[in-house]
Amino acid sequence: MLKQSCTPIIETERLRLRGHREDDLANCVAMWSEEAVTRFTVGRQLTEEEIWMRMIRHVGHWVLKGYGYWIVEEKATGTFLGEAGIAEFHRGIEPSIVGIPEAGWVFASAAHGKGYGFEAASAFLAWGEAHFGSPRSVCIIDPGNAASLNLAAKLGYTEEARTDFRGKPTILLGRGRPTP
């Protein structure tokens, strides 16, 4: 069976962003089992089945949209660090963000506080701007996630709305000019 990724590889000074592979499942399961990772994202440990479906969704996103999420790994060692990218999840929030690229990042707790998030997000946002021409993107962050809010601010995101997502308070942040 031929396995070929349509996900481009992005390299930075320390990182490699690449497509998801089947052998990433164990690392993703470990990351999504960490309370430090799930506290402000999904709110609970995910099952292996849920993580597998997330991985398939990320691969499919590239096929349907031409952009998506990458696995982030340390370039020198190949160590798994997390997942990051741009997607369109058709989230049911107001104001609607359907049709606007949504940036996101999640890193294993061992990778927290080392600047990997900024390095990875800067790289994938630059890639998106180079390939799609528009710097406009959004992200949604739990109000209690100070580290992610600080990263978003460092990337140029500013608060646009306080909203609700899946029954939880959420901050909608934007970067670039909103479309009139």
C-alpha positions, -999 to +999 in steps of 0.1 A: +000+000+000+014+034-010+015+059+018+024+094+006+018+126+026+006+158+009+018+178+039+048+200+032+078+198+055+088+231+072+121+234+090+132+261+113+164+264+133+154+238+159+122+222+145+108+201+118+070+203+110+059+173+090+027+154+083+011+129+106+021+093+102+006+061+117+036+057+140+028+090+157-001+075+175+018+065+206+033+100+210-001+116+204-018+093+230+009+101+255+005+139+249-033+139+250-032+119+283-014+148+301-035+169+323-013+199+315-022+195+278-060+187+282-069+212+310-074+241+286-081+222+254-105+193+254-109+191+292-102+154+297-079+126+286-087+114+251-091+078+242-068+061+217-098+060+193-104+097+196-068+105+190-066+082+160-097+100+146-080+134+152-049+122+133-071+110+104-089+144+104-056+162+102-044+141+073-078+146+055-077+183+061-046+186+039-064+167+011-095+188+013-082+222+021-045+223+011-035+232+047-037+216+081-018+205+111+017+193+114+036+171+138+062+192+155+095+175+163+130+185+173+150+186+142+183+174+157+168+144+175+134+136+159+118+139+194+081+144+192+071+178+207+034+183+197+010+193+169+004+227+154-011+243+123-039+260+105-074+244+100-110+251+094-131+231+119-165+247+112-168+254+149-203+264+161-193+297+178-204+332+175-191+353+159-187+327+132-151+319+121-162+295+093-140+303+062-112+319+083-081+299+089-078+290+125-043+286+140-037+262+168-009+245+188-006+219+214+027+207+229+036+178+253+044+192+287+081+184+284+082+209+256+065+237+275+084+269+281+111+264+256+099+287+228+089+258+205+053+272+202+065+305+189+090+290+166+065+265+151+036+290+149+058+317+133+069+291+107+034+278+098+019+313+098+046+325+074+040+293+052+002+301+052+008+337+042+032+327+014+008+301+000-026+319+004-016+355+004-038+365+033-024+371+068-059+369+083-063+341+108-080+335+142-075+313+172-096+304+202-082+301+237-095+293+271-093+325+292-073+306+319-046+295+295-021+323+302+008+307+284-013+302+252-027+338+254+009+351+258+020+331+228-009+344+207-001+380+217+035+375+207+023+362+173+003+394+168-032+381+178-055+404+196-088+398+214-118+402+191-146+387+212-155+368+244-176+339+234-187+304+244-174+271+229-189+238+240-204+255+270-171+270+282-159+306+281-136+312+252-116+341+238-116+346+200-084+363+189-076+376+154-045+385+134-046+405+102-074+426+088-110+412+092-128+409+059-155+437+056 
